[in-house]
Amino acid sequence: MVLTSVVLSALLNTSALQVEPLAIRPDIDWIGVSTPNTDVIWVSGTKATIARSIDGGKTWQYSTPTKTELEFRDIEALDAQHAYALSVGNGGDSRIYYTNNGGASWQMRMRAAGNQFLNCLAVAPRSNEAWVYGDSIDGSWDSMRSADGRNWIPSRNAITGTPLDGEGGLAASGACVRYNNGIWAMGTANASTARLLIKGEFGIRFRAIDTPIAAGPMAGIASVWPFSEKHVLLAGGDLNNPEREPRLVEMRNSKFTELASPPIAGALYSLSVTDSGGLIVTNPNGAAWLPNTQSTDWQLLSEENIWNSSCAGEYCYLVGKKGFVGKLSLPTAPSRQPND
């Protein structure tokens, strides 16, 4: 049976969704989150701290990859044992650490040079291929690639053309790079135009595509979600001017459509897509959920300071400042695949 977006929306809105706060260390600002399956959750944040749960958030194990008080804004987990963590900052504070034993020990796999600022990391689960996107340097792109997650090589010619003046990224949630459905996507910021950088798994270079997302200093794309090279969701906005739009758009076949504005003010930090096609967006003013991209019926999930979210199966996990971690149980619905 084929469900229209209206019918699907009605099915998914039979009851209000509730976010269940989870007990976790309250002294950490949690920023990164990764859920390789419904029971395994990895979160990362300030004080160089990473936490892992293998029972759906009931209990947590903590680790610190380094004694340096870094801020881990991105965590990319492959399973309960293997994960990559990206810290951000200048002066060599942008680093990638890796664990193969559930966080019992960590190895530093890459440390950026003094003038590099790396924003976001994504890893392809099957191959361990990984990309990191950083702020441009001296008129050149600053991205790095690893074929195996171990050896990292600068890839300044991996993107077609040259960066715009000041073009870089927003490290708000570590979501400005994503791998999905065999597609690599990156979102840019801080320049006159916010651009989507995209390529297929076996492509040679990323194409740069102008987008209508609000752009400028401290403005641009904070989160990307590719379904194909022709179908991508983008979220972001202007951190200094919260009233600027658009903040959430869908690209299909080179055409951009602004989606209904969520009921949380300001630039959007993260975007997650559920198995049923629902959307979750977050920022310091809260989190909201939309049944699908054709709907306008947003539901406010929380007014906590939430920086990120990640979903697996019927659960989504939301993380934010002052130790906030919440678990959202999604309504059941038939799986809906986006039309490309």
HELIX and SHEET records of a PDB file:
HELIX    1   1 SER A    5  LEU A   12  1                                   8    
SHEET    1   A 4 VAL A  19  PRO A  21  0                                        
SHEET    2   A 4 VAL A 325  SER A 329 -1                                        
SHEET    3   A 4 TYR A 315  GLY A 320 -1                                        
SHEET    4   A 4 ILE A 306  ALA A 312 -1                                        
SHEET    1   B 4 TRP A  30  SER A  34  0                                        
SHEET    2   B 4 ILE A  41  GLY A  45 -1                                        
SHEET    3   B 4 ILE A  50  SER A  53 -1                                        
SHEET    4   B 4 GLN A  61  SER A  63 -1                                        
SHEET    1   C 4 GLU A  71  ALA A  77  0                                        
SHEET    2   C 4 ALA A  83  VAL A  88 -1                                        
SHEET    3   C 4 ARG A  95  THR A  99 -1                                        
SHEET    4   C 4 GLN A 107  ARG A 111 -1                                        
SHEET    1   D 4 LEU A 118  VAL A 123  0                                        
SHEET    2   D 4 ALA A 130  ILE A 137 -1                                        
SHEET    3   D 4 SER A 140  SER A 146 -1                                        
SHEET    4   D 4 ILE A 153  PRO A 154 -1                                        
SHEET    1   E 4 VAL A 177  ASN A 180  0                                        
SHEET    2   E 4 ILE A 183  GLY A 187 -1                                        
SHEET    3   E 4 ARG A 195  GLY A 200 -1                                        
SHEET    4   E 4 ARG A 207  ASP A 210 -1                                        
SHEET    1   F 4 ALA A 219  SER A 228  0                                        
SHEET    2   F 4 HIS A 231  ASP A 238 -1                                        
SHEET    3   F 4 LEU A 248  ARG A 252 -1                                        
SHEET    4   F 4 LYS A 255  GLU A 258 -1                                        
SHEET    1   G 4 SER A 270  VAL A 273  0                                        
SHEET    2   G 4 LEU A 279  ASN A 283 -1                                        
SHEET    3   G 4 GLY A 286  LEU A 290 -1                                        
SHEET    4   G 4 GLN A 299  SER A 302 -1                                        
END                                                                             
